[in-house]
Amino acid sequence: MSTNTEKDDPGLLAAVLKVMASTELLADIAEEEAEQAKEKADKKRGADWQQLAAKKVIRRYSNKTAVVGAGTGALAIVPGIGTLAAGVGGASADTIMSLKWHGEMAMVLAALYGHDIEQREVKERCLTLAGLGLLFDAENSSISSQIFIDMAQQKLQQFSHSVLKQVFKSIAKRSGRKAVEKMAPFGIGMVMGGGLNKINARLVGKRVLDYLQAEQRGELERVVIDGPVG
């Protein structure tokens, strides 16, 4: 399920959309994770199944980004990823795949918290939220989750497809930093890439989860995620 036509999207966003898993598959993953987490929660009295599932999802996608960043050949599983990267003004295949995993992680988390990710509007908001998490933590990883939640809520309340485009344009401008990792001596660059990717994915997952949990507690308007695109 796509957002707007890919020709209308900036290069990095279009490339990420091309390699993302279908929303139907991601919804199935969320359902499977929910079932497994509920079984574990039943065995642990008082355990929060959503929290258990969310932690596993974040760990799952963080590991995926680490493998991609380490350059172990995982990129070969996606046909044409090298061609896509070549056409995105300096963004690496690593960047595209990392954003794919971030977006998919955000959608699976949103599904765990009751959102219908098969709706185009919800998918776009999830991608925006994940992108904001990455941009925010690039410079402000030590800032409190509440500051991020407030910023993200403001962006999503005034949401339109152009907001998603702008977020990905901002990410594309910063994607040149990936090149620094690749310039490191062989072996060191691989470790840097894998380690940083995993840290970034965990931070993005935490930001998305913080937002969804704040929403669940009634601190945010649910329409921020599920409302119509402006």
Secondary structure by P-SEA (a helix, b strand, c coil): ccccccccccaaaaaaaaacccaaaaaaaaaaaaaaaaaaaaacccccaaaaaaaaaaaaaaaaaaaaaacccccccccaaaaaaaacccccaaaaaaaaaaaaaaaaaaaaaccccccaaaaaaaaaaaaaaaaaacccccccaaaaaaaaaaaaaaccaaaaaaaaaaaaaacaaaaaaaaccaaaaaaaaaaaaaaaaaaaaaaaaaaaaaaaaccccccccccccc
